[in-house]
Amino acid sequence: MWGDKIYEYDLDVTSVTDFGVTMEAIASGEAPLPAQGLRLDVAFTGRATGRVTGQVTGIDHVWMRADGRVDLDVRAVLTTDDGARIALAATGVSVAREDEPIADLRENISLFTATEAYAWVTRHQIWGVGTMDFSTGRIHIDAYLQSGAAG
């Protein structure tokens, strides 16, 4: 078991910034993966629901290494429905599925806020599991407090 689920979110990719080669060019075979890898900045927005509910906006600095590993470096703001701002930082990996336009995501998440009602999020380790659907530009993450953690 992953732990106690505290939120899930569905995000829409709003823009992708490439740095010389696009993901589409590599996926179509139009360009090879450069020896130095591929960097993309993927901007997103969406909604979190659950114990922490609100609007999420941010950017994922995606790094596809030359060996094919895809590292994630996410920075976002979760603005709760009652107006609190929570900083979200996550690192992780993306693993593409064979013959599907989907990648599985695994994230190590840290949340921070000085807002008293949500201060409990800063004390705990959070794990995220989800998917990126390239055909729709949608990201889904389920976030869990580490097993045994109390909020």
C-alpha positions in Angstrom: 0.0 0.0 0.0 1.2 3.5 -0.8 -0.1 5.2 2.4 -3.0 7.5 3.1 -4.3 9.2 -0.1 -4.4 13.0 0.5 -5.3 14.3 -3.0 -5.4 13.4 -6.7 -5.1 15.8 -9.5 -5.9 16.0 -13.2 -3.8 18.4 -15.2 -3.9 19.7 -18.7 -0.6 20.5 -20.5 -0.8 24.2 -21.5 2.5 24.6 -23.3 5.8 22.8 -24.0 9.1 24.6 -24.5 11.8 22.7 -26.3 15.5 23.5 -26.4 16.5 22.6 -29.9 14.6 19.3 -30.6 10.9 18.6 -30.1 9.6 15.4 -28.5 7.4 15.0 -31.6 10.5 14.9 -33.9 12.0 12.2 -31.8 8.8 10.2 -31.5 8.2 10.3 -35.3 11.8 9.3 -36.1 12.4 12.6 -37.8 15.2 13.3 -35.4 17.4 11.0 -33.2 17.7 11.5 -29.4 20.7 13.9 -29.1 23.8 12.5 -27.4 23.3 15.2 -24.7 19.6 14.2 -24.2 16.5 16.2 -24.5 15.1 19.0 -22.3 11.5 20.1 -22.3 9.6 22.5 -20.0 6.0 21.3 -19.7 3.6 23.9 -18.2 0.3 22.6 -16.8 -2.8 23.6 -14.9 -5.6 21.6 -13.3 -7.5 20.7 -10.1 -6.6 18.8 -7.0 -9.4 17.0 -5.0 -9.4 15.2 -1.7 -8.0 16.2 1.7 -6.2 19.1 -0.1 -8.5 20.6 -2.8 -7.8 23.5 -5.1 -6.2 24.8 -8.3 -2.7 23.6 -9.4 -0.4 25.4 -11.8 3.2 24.7 -12.5 6.0 23.5 -14.7 7.8 20.1 -15.1 11.4 20.4 -16.3 11.6 17.1 -18.1 15.0 15.7 -18.9 15.3 12.7 -21.3 18.7 11.3 -20.9 20.6 9.8 -23.8 20.1 6.3 -22.3 16.3 6.8 -22.5 15.6 7.5 -18.8 13.2 10.4 -18.3 13.7 12.4 -15.1 11.0 14.8 -13.8 11.6 18.0 -11.8 8.2 19.6 -11.0 7.6 23.0 -9.4 4.0 24.1 -8.8 1.6 26.0 -6.6 -1.5 24.5 -5.2 -4.0 27.2 -4.2 -6.6 25.7 -2.0 -10.3 26.5 -2.2 -10.0 28.4 1.0 -7.1 30.6 -0.3 -4.0 28.9 1.1 -1.0 28.6 -1.1 1.0 25.4 -0.9 4.4 25.0 -2.7 4.8 21.7 -4.5 8.2 20.3 -5.5 8.6 16.8 -6.9 11.2 14.7 -8.6 10.7 11.4 -10.2 10.7 9.3 -13.4 8.5 8.7 -16.4 8.4 5.3 -18.0 6.7 5.0 -21.4 4.5 2.0 -22.0 5.1 -0.2 -25.0 2.8 0.6 -28.0 0.7 3.0 -26.0 0.7 6.8 -25.9 1.0 6.7 -22.1 3.8 7.0 -19.6 3.7 5.8 -16.0 4.8 8.5 -13.5 6.4 8.0 -10.0 7.1 11.1 -7.9 8.8 12.0 -4.6 6.8 15.0 -3.5 7.5 17.7 -0.9 4.8 20.3 0.0 5.3 23.5 2.0 3.1 26.2 3.5 3.2 28.4 6.5 -0.6 28.4 6.6 -1.6 26.8 9.9 -4.5 24.8 8.5 -2.2 23.0 6.1 1.1 23.0 8.1 0.8 19.2 8.5 1.7 18.7 4.8 5.2 20.1 5.4 6.0 17.4 8.0 5.5 14.3 5.8 6.9 12.5 2.8 4.4 12.2 0.0 4.6 9.7 -2.9 2.8 10.3 -6.2 1.8 7.7 -8.8 0.1 8.4 -12.0 0.1 8.7 -15.8 0.8 11.1 -18.6 -1.5 10.5 -21.7 0.3 12.0 -24.7 -2.8 11.6 -26.9 -4.8 13.9 -24.7 -2.1 16.0 -23.0 -3.6 15.0 -19.6 -1.6 14.1 -16.4 -3.2 12.3 -13.5 -1.4 11.9 -10.1 -2.6 10.2 -6.9 -0.7 11.5 -3.8 -0.2 9.5 -0.7 1.3 10.3 2.7 4.0 7.7 3.6 2.6 4.7 5.3 2.1 5.2 9.0 2.2 9.0 8.8 -0.5 10.8 10.6 -1.7 14.3 9.5 
